[in-house]
Amino acid sequence: MTMEHSAETAAGAAHADHAAEQRAKRKERVGLVVSVKNSKTIIVESTTRVPHPRFRKIVKRIQRYHAHDESSTAKLGDTVKIMESRPISKLKRWRLVTVVSH
């Protein structure tokens, strides 16, 4: 191994570390599977509690996410963790990470 080769490898590794530091952390959500009717797709409902902008009363915000489930591991009623990803189809921008509970 030459000195130039080892310097190139170190520079490449440093560049990869720098690129990993720049990318923002991907969003993660935990929610309930409400539909498994499509192949390789689950619909996850995530509930967050936020104060109303004007009245400050705590209200529930329910958001539905279409998530990619390659091996169809999630079943109806499971609690799952999903992560933001690149667009997979028209509506799918999330992918299944793990099944938290059955």
Backbone bond lengths (Angstrom), bond angles and torsions (degrees), N, CA, C in turn:
res aa  C-N    CA-C-N  psi(-1)  N-CA   C-N-CA  omega(-1)  CA-C   N-CA-C  phi
1 M - - - 1.451 - - 1.524 108.09 -
2 T 1.298 116.02 129.00 1.457 120.01 -178.09 1.518 110.23 -88.80
3 M 1.304 114.93 165.70 1.454 120.90 179.71 1.523 110.85 -65.44
4 E 1.358 117.29 -37.46 1.461 120.41 -179.86 1.516 111.06 -65.49
5 H 1.358 116.90 -39.95 1.465 121.13 -178.91 1.531 110.86 -64.88
6 S 1.318 116.69 -42.93 1.464 119.12 -179.21 1.525 110.81 -67.57
7 A 1.337 117.41 -33.66 1.466 120.61 177.43 1.522 110.46 -67.94
8 E 1.348 116.81 -38.69 1.467 120.58 177.94 1.521 110.67 -64.73
9 T 1.336 117.20 -42.43 1.459 121.00 -179.44 1.522 110.60 -64.94
10 A 1.322 117.09 -41.35 1.460 120.46 178.36 1.518 110.52 -64.87
11 A 1.332 117.08 -39.89 1.461 120.73 178.75 1.522 110.57 -66.06
12 G 1.328 116.83 -40.19 1.461 120.92 178.37 1.519 111.52 -64.37
13 A 1.331 116.62 -41.41 1.466 120.51 179.08 1.524 110.43 -66.26
14 A 1.330 116.64 -39.83 1.462 120.42 178.91 1.522 110.09 -64.77
15 H 1.336 116.54 -39.64 1.469 120.28 178.55 1.527 110.43 -64.37
16 A 1.327 117.81 -41.11 1.462 121.37 179.76 1.526 110.24 -64.92
17 D 1.334 117.64 -39.83 1.461 120.71 177.80 1.520 110.70 -64.62
18 H 1.329 116.54 -41.10 1.457 121.38 -179.43 1.531 110.38 -65.26
19 A 1.337 117.53 -39.85 1.464 121.72 179.22 1.525 110.69 -65.67
20 A 1.332 116.27 -38.18 1.458 120.10 179.45 1.532 110.50 -67.65
21 E 1.331 117.16 -34.05 1.450 120.47 178.81 1.521 111.44 -69.82
22 Q 1.334 118.51 -33.63 1.455 122.35 -176.98 1.518 112.68 -72.03
23 R 1.333 117.38 -36.21 1.459 119.89 -176.18 1.520 110.17 -67.83
24 A 1.310 115.76 133.52 1.456 120.52 -179.14 1.521 110.52 -69.89
25 K 1.325 115.41 154.14 1.447 120.38 176.96 1.527 108.89 -67.51
26 R 1.304 116.62 137.41 1.467 120.13 -178.87 1.522 110.77 -76.42
27 K 1.315 115.65 145.03 1.460 120.54 -179.73 1.518 109.76 -69.91
28 E 1.315 115.93 144.10 1.467 122.04 176.33 1.518 107.95 -128.47
29 R 1.311 115.84 144.80 1.456 121.93 177.60 1.525 108.59 -135.31
30 V 1.328 115.87 150.09 1.456 122.02 172.61 1.512 106.42 -115.72
31 G 1.323 116.35 131.82 1.459 119.22 -177.18 1.513 112.61 -157.01
32 L 1.307 115.15 -177.78 1.458 123.88 -176.80 1.520 109.97 -104.29
33 V 1.326 117.29 133.55 1.470 121.31 178.03 1.525 108.19 -76.09
34 V 1.339 115.73 120.66 1.466 120.26 -178.55 1.520 113.03 -109.17
35 S 1.355 117.49 -12.14 1.457 119.99 178.26 1.521 110.15 -153.88
36 V 1.339 115.34 137.12 1.467 122.09 175.75 1.520 109.90 -131.46
37 K 1.320 117.32 27.21 1.466 121.55 -173.64 1.519 113.46 -74.07
38 N 1.331 118.50 -28.89 1.462 120.89 179.96 1.520 110.24 -88.05
39 S 1.339 116.53 152.48 1.457 118.73 179.20 1.522 109.30 -77.81
40 K 1.307 116.96 134.19 1.470 125.88 179.54 1.523 113.45 61.56
41 T 1.331 118.03 16.76 1.458 121.66 179.12 1.515 109.47 -133.88
42 I 1.326 115.67 135.72 1.464 120.53 172.62 1.519 107.52 -123.27
43 I 1.322 116.17 153.66 1.457 120.80 174.34 1.519 106.67 -110.59
44 V 1.331 115.29 123.19 1.462 122.37 -175.59 1.518 108.40 -113.42
45 E 1.329 115.56 132.22 1.455 121.72 178.24 1.517 108.88 -104.46
46 S 1.325 116.02 122.60 1.456 121.38 -179.80 1.522 108.85 -114.22
47 T 1.319 117.08 131.06 1.460 122.02 -178.72 1.524 109.52 -111.36
48 T 1.318 115.82 127.82 1.463 120.73 174.30 1.515 108.64 -122.31
49 R 1.317 115.95 147.41 1.465 121.73 179.10 1.521 108.15 -107.33
50 V 1.328 116.27 119.00 1.464 121.27 -177.82 1.526 109.72 -132.33
51 P 1.322 117.71 152.46 1.467 118.94 175.61 1.524 111.01 -73.59
52 H 1.313 116.28 141.30 1.456 121.70 176.73 1.529 107.95 -62.58
53 P 1.346 117.53 137.65 1.467 119.19 -175.22 1.536 114.81 -59.09
54 R 1.316 116.37 -32.76 1.464 118.47 -176.58 1.524 113.09 -101.76
55 F 1.342 116.76 -43.44 1.461 120.54 -171.52 1.527 113.39 -97.16
56 R 1.335 117.41 -9.40 1.476 123.91 176.79 1.527 114.39 63.06
57 K 1.325 117.67 9.94 1.457 120.02 173.44 1.527 107.94 -76.58
58 I 1.324 117.72 142.41 1.462 121.78 179.92 1.529 108.67 -73.40
59 V 1.333 116.42 123.85 1.461 121.80 178.01 1.524 109.49 -124.38
60 K 1.324 115.66 154.85 1.466 120.86 178.16 1.516 110.12 -89.06
61 R 1.314 116.12 135.21 1.460 122.11 172.65 1.526 106.27 -113.23
62 I 1.326 116.44 120.46 1.463 120.97 -179.85 1.517 108.28 -106.72
63 Q 1.313 116.29 124.52 1.463 122.75 -179.92 1.525 108.67 -121.16
64 R 1.326 116.97 135.78 1.463 121.55 178.89 1.523 109.16 -107.05
65 Y 1.322 116.26 131.44 1.462 122.43 -179.99 1.523 109.79 -119.25
66 H 1.326 117.32 136.96 1.455 122.71 171.70 1.524 105.90 -90.99
67 A 1.320 117.18 121.30 1.460 121.09 -175.47 1.522 110.32 -122.98
68 H 1.318 115.55 147.52 1.465 122.60 -179.78 1.525 109.33 -84.03
69 D 1.324 116.51 126.51 1.467 123.02 178.48 1.524 106.65 -128.13
70 E 1.323 116.34 89.79 1.471 122.77 -172.64 1.521 113.01 -56.00
71 S 1.332 117.42 -46.38 1.474 120.03 -173.85 1.526 113.21 -100.39
72 S 1.309 118.20 9.45 1.477 123.71 179.33 1.524 111.95 53.36
73 T 1.328 116.73 48.71 1.466 121.24 -178.92 1.522 112.41 -83.16
74 A 1.324 118.37 -29.26 1.460 121.31 -178.00 1.525 110.35 -80.16
75 K 1.308 115.58 139.31 1.462 122.29 178.29 1.525 109.45 -115.36
76 L 1.310 116.22 165.19 1.459 122.46 -179.95 1.528 109.82 -58.35
77 G 1.335 117.65 129.49 1.460 122.00 178.36 1.518 114.74 91.98
78 D 1.336 118.55 -5.97 1.465 121.51 178.60 1.520 110.41 -72.93
79 T 1.321 115.40 149.91 1.458 121.05 169.89 1.516 106.62 -95.19
80 V 1.343 116.68 126.19 1.465 120.86 -174.26 1.523 110.77 -129.76
81 K 1.327 114.58 160.60 1.463 121.62 173.41 1.513 107.02 -110.65
82 I 1.354 116.79 127.94 1.458 121.51 179.44 1.531 109.16 -120.29
83 M 1.334 115.35 155.92 1.455 121.58 -178.05 1.519 109.63 -129.52
84 E 1.321 115.59 143.75 1.453 121.41 177.59 1.525 110.04 -63.93
85 S 1.339 116.77 142.99 1.465 120.27 179.33 1.527 109.31 -145.98
86 R 1.302 115.59 -177.83 1.453 119.97 176.82 1.531 108.59 -67.13
87 P 1.329 118.79 160.37 1.464 119.90 178.52 1.532 111.28 -62.13
88 I 1.331 116.25 125.89 1.460 121.65 -179.44 1.523 109.83 -99.39
89 S 1.324 116.78 -34.99 1.459 121.77 175.52 1.529 107.42 -151.61
90 K 1.314 116.76 -165.35 1.466 120.33 -176.87 1.529 112.24 -58.12
91 L 1.316 117.35 -41.90 1.465 121.11 -176.46 1.528 113.86 -109.89
92 K 1.321 117.98 -19.68 1.471 120.44 -174.29 1.518 111.57 -84.63
93 R 1.332 115.92 115.78 1.464 122.48 174.48 1.515 110.92 -130.30
94 W 1.323 117.36 12.84 1.456 123.15 -178.94 1.518 108.86 -130.57
95 R 1.343 116.53 157.36 1.460 120.29 175.10 1.515 109.42 -136.10
96 L 1.309 115.41 151.44 1.452 122.25 -179.09 1.520 110.15 -71.80
97 V 1.338 116.75 132.09 1.458 121.70 176.35 1.521 109.12 -99.10
98 T 1.335 117.01 -60.88 1.468 121.05 179.06 1.522 110.06 -147.27
99 V 1.329 114.58 160.34 1.451 121.73 171.05 1.521 105.36 -94.39
100 V 1.338 117.23 115.18 1.462 121.42 -175.94 1.526 110.28 -74.94
101 S 1.336 117.65 -48.54 1.465 120.64 177.92 1.516 110.01 -151.73
102 H 1.336 114.88 156.69 1.468 120.75 -178.78 1.505 111.12 -95.89
